[in-house]
């Protein structure tokens, strides 16, 4: 499916990633993001690595199947900030 033209592009992460154990339908191409901050940490390097991966996945893996979301304009900077909050906030469903 595609996002409605009058709405922000959602990025479609669910097609490849699981974010919560409560999800019954999620993609399996990418790794599970469940407990992301608990597993990766929340230090400055973990934040930089995650941002770089979302902005331009090829920056850390030239063969990545993940789209270069920021670099290609799929997501705006604010969208990536929201994804970062989802990945790193202790209150996020990802880290419950």
N, C-alpha and C positions, 0 to 999 in steps of 0.2 A: 504494500500500500504506500501511498505518499501522503505527506502532510498537506493540509488544506492550504491553498495559495495565500489566504489572508491570515495565516498563523505562522508562528516561528517554526523553523525547521527543527524537528525533534532529535535528529541524529540517528534514531532507530537502534540504539544500543541493545535493546532486548532481543533483536534478531541474532545476536552473537554472544551475549553475556547474561549470566544469572546475577541478580543483585541481592536476592533475599531467599532464604530457605522456604518462605511461604509461597513463592512463585511455583505454579504448576506447569507453566509453559514458558520456555525461554530458549535462547539459542545455545549451542554448544561449540561453535566454531572458535570463539574466544574463551579465555579462562573465566571462571566464576569470579565475581567481584565481591562475593559475600565475605565479610570481615576484612575488607581491603586495608583499612587503616591499622587494624590489629596485626595484620600480617606484614605490611610494608613499613609501618611506623609513620610518624607524623613530623619527622624532622625536615629541615629545609631541603635536603637532598631528595627525600621521598616526594615532597611537593613539586620540586623542579622536574623530577623524572616523570611524574604523572602528567603534569602540564605539557611537557615536551611530547609525550606519547599521544596525548589527545590532539595537540596542535598539529603535529606532523609525525605520524607513527613511523615513517621511514627514517626518522632521525636516529632511532635506536635499533631498528631492524629493517634493513633494505627490502626484505621479502615479506614484510607484514601484510596481512590481508585487511587490516584495519584501515579505514579511510583516513586521509590526512585532513581531518575535520576543520581545523582552523586555517591551515595553509591554503586549502581549496575553497574556503568561504562557505563550507557546509554549515558550520557553527560560528557564531560571533563570539567575541571575547566574553561577554556576559553569560552566554550559554555555557562556555567552558568553566567559568567561575561557579556556576550552578552545579555542574558535574563534579567539580572539585569538592564542593560542599557535601554533595551526596556521598562521595568516596571517603572523605576524611572526618566529617562531623561525627562525634560520638552519639549524637541523637538521631543520626540517619538510620533508616531501616537496613542499610548495607552493613552497619556495624552493630546490629542488635543480635 
